[in-house]
Amino acid sequence: MAWIYLLIASCCEICWIYSLKFFSLKKLLTFKLTLLFSDKDNLFLLAPGVGYILFGVGNIICFSKAMKDIPASVAFAAWMAVALLGVKLVDSLVLKEPVSLFQLVFIGFILVGIIGLKVSH
């Protein structure tokens, strides 16, 4: 169950990172509460801030539950590796950012290190 919590925490981390990417304090300051439901642009202004809070809290809760049964160093490394892979996949597949062979090789090195930590534990 701890590994499932760790996977959920990593997914929350990925979503949290993108909520940061799309968050704009400058735009949020233009938010008008009275127009919340009458103008859908106001909802889009709030979404990254709400996501930041929800995914951040979900990440903390799930990651802390995972670390009760997984050593902290292994949990942290695996959590970060899955989050890194997820962010790279979203960048490439959704946001259409380019991927280089070197990036894939170095992500592979990270994954080999994570597997090594798990096997040697």
C-alpha positions in Angstrom: 0.0 0.0 0.0 2.9 2.3 0.7 4.0 2.2 -2.9 0.5 3.1 -4.1 0.6 6.1 -1.8 4.0 7.0 -3.2 2.6 6.8 -6.8 -0.3 9.0 -5.8 2.0 11.5 -4.2 4.1 11.6 -7.4 1.0 12.2 -9.5 0.0 15.0 -7.1 3.5 16.4 -7.5 3.2 16.5 -11.2 -0.1 18.3 -11.0 1.2 20.7 -8.4 4.1 21.6 -10.7 1.8 22.4 -13.5 -0.5 24.4 -11.2 2.7 26.5 -10.5 3.4 26.8 -14.1 0.0 28.3 -14.9 -0.4 30.3 -11.7 -0.3 34.1 -12.2 -0.6 36.3 -9.1 -0.8 39.3 -11.4 -3.9 37.8 -13.2 -5.3 36.6 -9.9 -5.4 40.2 -8.6 -7.8 41.0 -11.4 -10.3 38.3 -10.1 -13.8 39.6 -9.3 -15.7 37.4 -6.9 -19.0 38.9 -8.0 -18.3 37.6 -11.6 -17.2 34.1 -10.5 -20.0 32.1 -12.2 -20.9 34.6 -14.9 -17.5 34.8 -16.5 -15.7 31.5 -17.2 -12.3 33.3 -17.4 -12.6 34.0 -13.7 -12.8 30.3 -13.1 -9.6 29.8 -15.1 -7.9 32.4 -13.0 -8.7 30.4 -9.8 -8.0 26.9 -11.1 -4.2 27.0 -10.8 -4.3 28.4 -7.2 -6.9 25.9 -6.1 -4.8 23.1 -7.8 -1.7 24.4 -6.0 -3.4 24.0 -2.6 -5.2 20.7 -3.3 -2.4 18.9 -5.0 0.2 20.2 -2.5 -1.8 18.9 0.4 -2.5 15.6 -1.4 1.2 15.2 -2.1 2.2 15.8 1.6 -0.4 13.4 2.9 0.3 10.6 0.5 4.1 11.0 0.7 4.0 11.0 4.5 1.9 7.8 4.5 4.3 6.2 2.1 7.4 7.0 4.2 5.9 5.1 7.2 6.8 1.8 5.4 9.5 2.9 2.9 12.9 4.3 4.0 13.0 8.0 3.5 15.9 8.0 1.0 14.2 5.3 -1.2 10.8 7.0 -1.0 12.2 10.4 -1.9 14.3 9.1 -4.8 11.4 7.1 -6.2 8.9 10.0 -5.7 11.1 12.5 -7.4 11.9 10.1 -10.3 8.3 9.3 -11.0 7.4 13.0 -10.8 10.3 13.9 -13.2 9.2 11.3 -15.6 5.6 12.4 -15.5 6.6 16.1 -16.0 8.7 15.1 -19.0 5.9 13.1 -20.4 3.4 15.9 -20.0 5.9 18.4 -21.5 6.5 16.2 -24.5 3.0 14.7 -25.2 0.7 17.5 -24.1 2.7 20.7 -24.3 4.7 19.5 -27.4 8.1 20.5 -26.0 11.0 18.8 -27.8 12.8 15.8 -26.3 16.5 15.1 -26.9 18.2 11.7 -26.8 20.5 13.0 -24.0 17.5 13.9 -21.9 16.1 10.4 -22.3 19.5 8.8 -21.5 19.9 10.8 -18.3 16.3 10.1 -17.2 17.2 6.4 -17.8 20.2 6.9 -15.5 17.9 8.3 -12.8 15.6 5.3 -13.1 18.5 2.8 -13.0 19.6 4.5 -9.7 16.1 4.2 -8.3 15.9 0.6 -9.2 19.3 0.1 -7.6 18.2 1.7 -4.4 15.1 -0.5 -4.2 16.9 -3.7 -5.0 19.7 -3.0 -2.5 17.3 -2.2 0.3 
